[in-house]
Amino acid sequence: MNEIGSSIRPLRRLPPLLSLRAFEAAAAHLSFQRAALELSVTPSAISHQVRALEDTLGQPLFRRLTRQLALTPAGQRLFADLRMGFDMLEAGVDKLRRPAASQAVTLTTNTAFAARWVLPRMEAFRRACPGVELRLHASDTLVDLARGDADIAVRSGHGNWPGLVSRELMPERYAPLCSPMLGLKRASDLPKHRLIHCDWQPQALAPAVWTRWFREAGITPPRGRAMKASGLSFSDETHATLAALAGHGVALLSLTLSAEELRSGALVQPFGPALDTGSYFLAVARGSESEPAVRAVWEWIASQAAPEPQSRG
C-alpha cells in the first residue's frame, strides 16, 4: 500500500451526533421537555431524534411511562458512556478556547493548605513563573481533574487515583500545638487545658483527632462527651490555628502548615506523639503532565516542598 493509502482508516460507524446529543440530554433529565430546553429545540424534535437512534440501534433506550421516562438497561449503559465521552470532548474544546497568552493554570487544594501553604508563597511563585497565571481553587471537596474542572491538585491521601498522575510531596504529621502563653510542658497537665477540635472529611485515611492522640500517647482521655463539651470545635483547620495562637487552648495541628509559627515561637509543640496522617501529593490528569504551564506549576510546588538542605557544622 502506498503512503497515502496507508493513512486511510475505516469510517466510524456512529449514529448521527444530533441523535446522540438528544438522547444524552433526555437521559440526564429523564424528560424530553427539559432536554428540549437545554438544546433549544422542541420536545417533538427530541422525541424524533431519540426514536431514530433507537431504530438505528435496534432496541429501546427508554421506557415511556405516564408523564415520565425511565432508562432501559441498554439506555443506562449508553448514557454512562456518552456522558463520559461528551465530558471529555467538552474539556478538550474548553482547553482550546483558553487564550494561549494567559497560560492560566487552576490549582485546587483543601482550604487549609491553600490558606496556610500556598497563599504565603504566591509572590515567590509570580517571581519564579512570570508567564503563568495561577488560579487558586480552595475546597475540601475533590474536583474532577480528568473532566478539566482544575488543572493540577495538591491532595492528601494515598496518591493512587484512577486516571491521574501523582507524586508524593511530603509526609504529614499532626501534634499538640499551643501558644507559649499557656506554659504547657507535660502531657500529664493536658487535662487542665481546653482542647481545640477540628472536623475531618469522611474520606480521610487517618484523621488526627484527640481520641486517637490519647490512645497513641497511652493517656486516659476525658470520659464520654466531656472531651468536646469542655473544648472548642471548628470545621476549618485555619480557625483552629487562630484559636491556638490566641491562647484559647491546645489543638492538634499540621506540623507542615504550622512550620512558620513554630519557627517564630508563636506556637510551640510541648510534647508528642505526632500522628501520621498520610502524605500530600501533587496530581494531574494523565496526559496533561507535559503541558508547559502545568509542568511549570508542578515543578515549582515540588521545589517548595523539598526539604531544606542541612547545614554543615
Secondary structure, 3 states (H helix, E strand, C coil): CCHHHHCCCCCCCCCCHHHHHHHHHHHHHCCHHHHHHHHCCCHHHHHHHHHHHHHHHCCCCEEEECCEEEECHHHHHHHHHHHHHHHHHHHHHHHHHCCCCCCEEEEEECHHHHHHHHHHHHHHHHHHCCCCEEEEEECCCCCCCCCCCCCEEEEEECCCCCCEEEEEEEEEEEEEEECHHHCCCCHHHHHHCCEEEECCCCCCCCCCCHHHHHHHHCCCCCCCCHHHHCCEEECCHHHHHHHHHCCCCEEEEECCCCHHHHHHCCCECCCCCCEEEEEEEEEEECCCCCCHHHHHHHHHHHHHHCCCCCCCC
